[in-house]
Amino acid sequence: MLKQVRGTRDLIGGELNKVTQIYRKVYRVANNYGFSQIETPVIEYADVFVKNLGNDSDVVMKEMYTFIDKSNNTLALRPEFTAPVCRAFITNNLQQRASPLKLICHGPLFRYERPQKGRQRQFHQVNCEIIGEESYLADVEAISLAVNMLKALNIERKVQLELNSLGDEQSYNSYRKALVDYLESHRGDLSSLSQERLVTNPLRILDTKEEGDRRILAGAPIIQDYYNEESEEFFSQVKLGLDAMGIVYKINPLLVRGLDYYSHTTFEFTTNELGAQNAVIAGGRYDRLIQQMGGGKIPAVGFAGGVERISELMDDVDVVSTVVALIPIGEAALMVGLKVAHQLRADGIVVNLFGKGNVKKRFKKAEGSVAAVIIGEQEIESNQLTVKDMSSGSEIKVGYDELLPELKKYYTNSVK
Ligand code: HAM
């Protein structure tokens, strides 16, 4: 039996309808904020990620799909969008347009993680970046956009916004030192993973799920006490901006995120409905990344929403499609039917042509349609077509020119 790869899924029917709906709705909202779309390749040089997400991050250390191609290049299937979007920004010389530049993209991403509910090896994100805006207003706008996307998807009640600031580089480094000093003094009591992280990536320990580690962390220094004046000021402005918009948030000093490029604002929209994988949308400010990648000193902020997790939170969507059944009876009628179907579809009518087989069975199949267009011998002789209203059962005869206006009556606003 052929199977799909572990951690990947086929999307069919209702599930795919939801995903299509997600993209349609989020793009519509992003449009209201002046975003334009960008598409980057699924493969990149592995260095785009290795050098920029953090050598010690889980994504780089354990989860990247890397391979050597036939020209001996080390490539990676992208595990996230921010680094490729910044790479594209630099490669295509978009600096001049960054005032700011607001970019949205979506697509598949790959991380070799242990699959579970809400966690796959091939997953999808909708990703938004505001590039070239140093003011807190961009952070506030990014969060406002995420909230309005969640509203458009009708799941904003199921998530809460958690907010933190990592401060600038100076604040971050002094906090990191204080945290390491504290944790070193408890080293023997930490879990083995946290002991490892104490060397490689100490702030990730704040994310620990281990009870024992959490007890130790309860007495650890917190980042808020290490902000310098500028970092304090920046964070207050973000909070004031969110307050002004009526956006509710909870400060979570343990929210550090798993990727290395963040400074100042970090945020996650989390849910209680998806078990351990509780982050639905996540992001933050990354003022150093573009410069680190060889571009100018260009600040940026953004976020990504996990499409599978969003979809899990959404109710099923009914795709109400106004389908017209076309039932030609006999060979001559079939040729007329082909022509009529071809034209109607060009005119924006959804047509299901039931061209062959037992007539009774064909009418049975047409039962879910709004109307049936019947072409029999009689109709061909009189140069007319029968339109049957499938809910009332009533029939009328129309000329060929009258068919389209007659069928349009079944459509509300969806036909051009
Ligand atoms: P991230 O936190 O790694 O951030 O991922 C963002 C979101 O993608 C998560 O909150 C989750 O919904 C979804 N996600 C991540 N991994 C998986 C998985 N294995 N299966 C299913 N869903 C997953 C980033 O990727 C950053 N690039 C976000 C960002 C954009 N920061 C600034 N701009």
Residues whose N, C-alpha, C, O or C-beta is under 5 A from the ligand:
A	BS01	HAM	E80 F81 T82 R111 E113 G118 R119 Q120 F123 C128 A279 V280 I281 A282 G283 G284 G302 F303 A304 G305 G306 E308 R309
